[in-house]
Amino acid sequence: MVALDGNAGTTYDVSSVELVPDERGRLPGRGAWLHPCADCLDLADRRRAFPRALRLTSPVDVSRVRDWISQHVRDL
């Protein structure tokens, strides 16, 4: 699961929207499910699935999620 980095319920500055890994599913605010695989992250990013799931109008930065996947999960 990934979540928005920042305060839930606020208007997000386009430059500050970043996804973060939420291993326990406990972070406040909106979240989206993601299979912990680099291929799935790439596909979701290409399809712009995160802005749609999180109800955003701008792209999001997935670098922290990509780093987490590369450090913690082997690709299936």
C-alpha atoms as a printed R data frame, in Angstrom:
   type eleno elety resid chain resno      x       y       z
1  ATOM     1    CA   MET     A     1  0.000   0.000   0.000
2  ATOM     2    CA   VAL     A     2  1.143   3.528  -0.694
3  ATOM     3    CA   ALA     A     3 -0.064   6.777   0.792
4  ATOM     4    CA   LEU     A     4  0.297  10.468   0.136
5  ATOM     5    CA   ASP     A     5  3.084  12.196   2.017
6  ATOM     6    CA   GLY     A     6  1.599  15.223   3.713
7  ATOM     7    CA   ASN     A     7 -1.461  16.237   5.687
8  ATOM     8    CA   ALA     A     8 -4.707  14.536   4.772
9  ATOM     9    CA   GLY     A     9 -7.549  16.781   3.754
10 ATOM    10    CA   THR     A    10 -5.412  19.695   2.621
11 ATOM    11    CA   THR     A    11 -4.854  21.116  -0.819
12 ATOM    12    CA   TYR     A    12 -1.625  19.661  -2.130
13 ATOM    13    CA   ASP     A    13  1.058  21.772  -3.743
14 ATOM    14    CA   VAL     A    14  1.849  20.086  -7.069
15 ATOM    15    CA   SER     A    15  5.579  20.067  -6.319
16 ATOM    16    CA   SER     A    16  5.151  18.377  -2.916
17 ATOM    17    CA   VAL     A    17  2.948  15.380  -3.776
18 ATOM    18    CA   GLU     A    18  4.962  12.254  -3.065
19 ATOM    19    CA   LEU     A    19  3.932   8.665  -2.484
20 ATOM    20    CA   VAL     A    20  5.400   6.810   0.462
21 ATOM    21    CA   PRO     A    21  5.310   3.111   1.329
22 ATOM    22    CA   ASP     A    22  2.733   2.279   3.985
23 ATOM    23    CA   GLU     A    23  3.612  -1.257   5.047
24 ATOM    24    CA   ARG     A    24  1.077  -1.440   7.859
25 ATOM    25    CA   GLY     A    25 -1.703   0.480   6.095
26 ATOM    26    CA   ARG     A    26 -1.983   2.897   9.009
27 ATOM    27    CA   LEU     A    27 -0.952   6.275   7.566
28 ATOM    28    CA   PRO     A    28 -3.711   8.905   7.565
29 ATOM    29    CA   GLY     A    29 -5.330  10.105   4.374
30 ATOM    30    CA   ARG     A    30 -5.830   8.439   1.035
31 ATOM    31    CA   GLY     A    31 -3.973   5.344   0.012
32 ATOM    32    CA   ALA     A    32 -3.750   2.952  -2.910
33 ATOM    33    CA   TRP     A    33 -2.920  -0.743  -3.106
34 ATOM    34    CA   LEU     A    34  0.132  -1.783  -5.074
35 ATOM    35    CA   HIS     A    35  1.622  -5.216  -5.643
36 ATOM    36    CA   PRO     A    36  5.187  -4.932  -4.226
37 ATOM    37    CA   CYS     A    37  6.929  -5.483  -7.544
38 ATOM    38    CA   ALA     A    38  8.929  -3.006  -9.645
39 ATOM    39    CA   ASP     A    39  7.060  -4.072 -12.796
40 ATOM    40    CA   CYS     A    40  3.701  -3.319 -11.179
41 ATOM    41    CA   LEU     A    41  4.940   0.060  -9.974
42 ATOM    42    CA   ASP     A    42  6.175   0.927 -13.482
43 ATOM    43    CA   LEU     A    43  2.866  -0.102 -15.031
44 ATOM    44    CA   ALA     A    44  0.818   1.868 -12.482
45 ATOM    45    CA   ASP     A    45  3.031   4.913 -13.016
46 ATOM    46    CA   ARG     A    46  2.754   4.674 -16.829
47 ATOM    47    CA   ARG     A    47 -1.027   4.343 -16.631
48 ATOM    48    CA   ARG     A    48 -1.262   7.268 -14.198
49 ATOM    49    CA   ALA     A    49 -3.122   5.032 -11.776
50 ATOM    50    CA   PHE     A    50 -1.949   6.809  -8.618
51 ATOM    51    CA   PRO     A    51 -3.298  10.279  -9.405
52 ATOM    52    CA   ARG     A    52 -6.616   8.688 -10.417
53 ATOM    53    CA   ALA     A    53 -6.840   6.476  -7.309
54 ATOM    54    CA   LEU     A    54 -5.820   9.322  -5.009
55 ATOM    55    CA   ARG     A    55 -8.080  11.852  -6.769
56 ATOM    56    CA   LEU     A    56 -5.284  14.154  -7.832
57 ATOM    57    CA   THR     A    57 -5.037  16.221 -10.997
58 ATOM    58    CA   SER     A    58 -1.249  16.181 -11.243
59 ATOM    59    CA   PRO     A    59  1.427  13.470 -11.405
60 ATOM    60    CA   VAL     A    60  2.991  12.151  -8.205
61 ATOM    61    CA   ASP     A    61  6.580  11.341  -7.283
62 ATOM    62    CA   VAL     A    62  7.000   7.575  -6.807
63 ATOM    63    CA   SER     A    63 10.742   7.611  -6.058
64 ATOM    64    CA   ARG     A    64 10.391   6.698  -2.355
65 ATOM    65    CA   VAL     A    65  8.161   3.737  -3.209
66 ATOM    66    CA   ARG     A    66 10.577   2.639  -5.949
67 ATOM    67    CA   ASP     A    67 13.490   2.844  -3.478
68 ATOM    68    CA   TRP     A    68 11.558   0.844  -0.872
69 ATOM    69    CA   ILE     A    69 10.702  -1.882  -3.388
70 ATOM    70    CA   SER     A    70 14.297  -2.148  -4.580
71 ATOM    71    CA   GLN     A    71 15.577  -2.451  -0.982
72 ATOM    72    CA   HIS     A    72 12.935  -4.734   0.550
73 ATOM    73    CA   VAL     A    73 11.305  -6.858  -2.094
74 ATOM    74    CA   ARG     A    74 12.602  -9.226  -4.729
75 ATOM    75    CA   ASP     A    75 10.788  -9.014  -8.051
76 ATOM    76    CA   LEU     A    76  8.491 -11.953  -8.630
